[in-house]
Amino acid sequence: MSPIHFPRISSEEAASMIKDGQTVAFSGFTAAGSAKAIPRALARQAKELHAKGKPFQLNVLSGASTGKLDDLLAEAQAVSWRSPYQSSKIMRQQINEQKIEFNDMHLSHLPQAVLFGFLGNVDWAVIEASEVTSDGRIYLSSAIGASPTFLHTAENVIIELNRYHTVRLSEMADIVMLPTPPHRSPIPIYDPLNKIGLPYASVDPKKIIAVIDNNEPDGMSPLDPPDEISRRIAHQVVDFLLEEQRQGRIPPEFLPLQAGVGNIANAVMSSLGDDPDVPAFTMYTEVFQDALIDLMEQGHLVGASTCSLTVSDDNLQRIYNNMDFFVPRIVLRPQELSNNPGVIRRLGVIALNTALEFDIYGHANSTHVCGTDMVNGIGGSGDFMRNAYLSIFMAPSAVKNGRISTVVPMVSHSDHNEHSVQVFVTEQGL
């Protein structure tokens, strides 16, 4: 059988095939690995159609947040429904004005929900890749996310072939789609660096409608340097973990860590590397952030399993320029593995996440301001906090220049109850 040669078309031609009311699943987990050229073309198409009085809105799926993708589509009023997570200010406003229906869900639940049709049929998957072969092997870029599931379930597939990303990312990839229940066996991951899958995702090549050529970075900006409050929170966390180790509740070799997205988590990881009493450690986490590169190069972080390389463009180039060093130390997995409750429990992961507010009864609010206005969504925090060896939430004691306390008598919305949370930390203490 002769190999299949996929049509090469422009992003505008690709966007024109996607119709009003359809469901589009985009690659990416944060801005890392997210589709880029086609969302821009879809936003332009939506504006042109709206100017003519014609409807154009999509149901949008992704692995998690997507960087500029959500901004572009929301600004063009091209989204009617969104799941499972977003971090766009423009989209957040439209969600809270009830212009976009938002389905907030645990990130580890998304692939199964898509696979079994709970979120409807997927008309299109738009997936960024570093390479595609004629037999349907898709070598993903800087994030795995839910792309393997999107490729499996979508009726039509468009590949954004992004030459900016090195094809050596496949050497980090460990891609598995779990069997459907009730035919699942234990997932044989006993160390964060264990690999159990393949370096590529697979798709029926007949579903690939076209390939778009691109050469573009993920567009991640550097995180802000840790401020005084973040450093004080970080020191509280490090002192607590070391005391737990001295008391024998954390083993001498330490335990794998998970850290959520953001400046506070980044500051905590930096402080762990700065403290000589903290042994070299591993991570089993969903995002690999900027601070971890220095920790890995310095030997403090000896290995990390993650879903995405959520690092600034400059730091991503640092990784790409030294792949011989980073490849054996980083594993990229789909989110149903990176956030899998069973693996988190087995490895004894210590989870470090931020919250909007927490209360004196042990509840934490990660998602809603004043109990009604959505911020981003629960993301992966619930996957880790409910199953971690230690569940730690962090936040400044007050925000908005000290006008609003994050420690309250009762949270206005509870995402994590007292049965899932062990420790709250502010710069004042824990």
Sequence and secondary structure as in RCSB ss.txt:
>XXXX:A:sequence
MSPIHFPRISSEEAASMIKDGQTVAFSGFTAAGSAKAIPRALARQAKELHAKGKPFQLNVLSGASTGKLDDLLAE
AQAVSWRSPYQSSKIMRQQINEQKIEFNDMHLSHLPQAVLFGFLGNVDWAVIEASEVTSDGRIYLSSAIGASPTF
LHTAENVIIELNRYHTVRLSEMADIVMLPTPPHRSPIPIYDPLNKIGLPYASVDPKKIIAVIDNNEPDGMSPLDP
PDEISRRIAHQVVDFLLEEQRQGRIPPEFLPLQAGVGNIANAVMSSLGDDPDVPAFTMYTEVFQDALIDLMEQGH
LVGASTCSLTVSDDNLQRIYNNMDFFVPRIVLRPQELSNNPGVIRRLGVIALNTALEFDIYGHANSTHVCGTDMV
NGIGGSGDFMRNAYLSIFMAPSAVKNGRISTVVPMVSHSDHNEHSVQVFVTEQGL
>XXXX:A:secstr
       B  HHHHHHTS TT EEEE  SSSTT   HHHHHHHHHHHHHHHTT    EEEE SS  THHHHHHHH
TT EEEEES    HHHHHHHHTTSSEE    GGGHHHHHHTTTT    EEEEEEEEE TTSEEEE SB BTHHHH
HHH SEEEEEEETTS GGGGGTB B     TTS       STT   SBSSEE  GGGEEEEEEE           
  HHHHHHHHHHHHHHHHHHHTTSS TT   EEE SSHHHHHHHHHHHH TTS  EEEE SB  HHHHHHHHTTS
EEEEEESB    HHHHHHHHTTHHHHGGGEEE BHHHHT HHHHHHHT EEEEE SEEETTS EESSEETTTEE 
S  TTHHHHHTT SEEEEE  SEETTTTEESEESS SS SB TTT  EEEBTTB 
